[in-house]
Amino acid sequence: MLSQTNDGVIIAVRVVPRAGRSGIAGTREGALLVRLNAAPVDGAANAELIEVIADAIDVPRRSISITAGEKSRRKTVHVSGLSLDEVRFRLQ
């Protein structure tokens, strides 16, 4: 689910669009489960995903990018500037 890179952390994410409320809802299939209120239209769900993760780990949105799966429910998200231990602690 989490892996360290030279400049940050990679997070495997599974999203559930059109949920009643946005937020992190645990793990599923070896990935962080994130429920999103937004529909997957015109990048709205991806923008909300970045916002939810940024709020959860207390980093600016510019520190987070989607590196794979922009049009999929399974995504890979890169968080720059934090260590694996910091991200793990902040997600708890």
N, C-alpha and C positions, 0 to 999 in steps of 0.2 A: 504494500500500500504506500509506504514512504521509502524514498531512497535519496541518498546524499549525492550532490553533484559538486563540481568545483566552485560554483558561485551560488549555491542554494540547495533547494530540495524539490524533488519531483513527487507529486501526489497523484495516485490513481483515484479517479472519481467516477462514481455512477450517479447520474442525475435522474430525478423524477420531475418532469415538467408538469405544469398545471396543478400543482399541489395546493391545498388549502392555505398553507403557510410556508414561508421560506425558512430554511435552516438546516443545520447538520443533524442527521437522524441516525448516526451510528455507522456501521459498516455492512456491506453486502458483497458477496462474491470477491472478497479480497480487495475491495475498494471503499473509499469514503463515500457514504450515501448522503447526497445533498438533495433536499426537496426544494423545488423552485416554484413560486407562484406564477411566474411568467410562462407564456407559451413559447415554443421554439420557433418563433417567427422573427425574421429580420434581425437576428442576433440578440434579441431581448433576453432569452434564457442564458446565453453566454455572459452577457453583461451582468445579469443578476448573480450568476455563479461566482464571478470575480468579486462582486460586492459582498456576498455571503462569506466567502473564504477570507477576504481581507478583514472583515469585521470579526470573524471568529479567532483569527490569529493576531489581530491588532497590528496590521501593516497597511501602508498606503496601497490603493488599488493598482498603482503603477508598478508595484513590486510583483504582481501576479500576472501570468500570461498562460493562455491555453496553447499547449505545444502540439497536441494531437487530439483528434476526435471532435472538431468544431461542430460537425453535423451529426454527431452520434450521442447516445446516452452514456457511453463509456468515454471518458476524456482523460487526458494527461495534463496536469496543471503544474507549472513551474513557479516556485516562490523564491525570489532572489533575496540575498542578504541575511538569511537565517540558517542556523544549523539544524540538523535532523532532530537533535534533542530539544531545541527550542520549539520547533513546530509540533513535535509530539506532545510536549508539556502544554502548549497553548491550546491544542485540540481537545485536551481532557476536560 
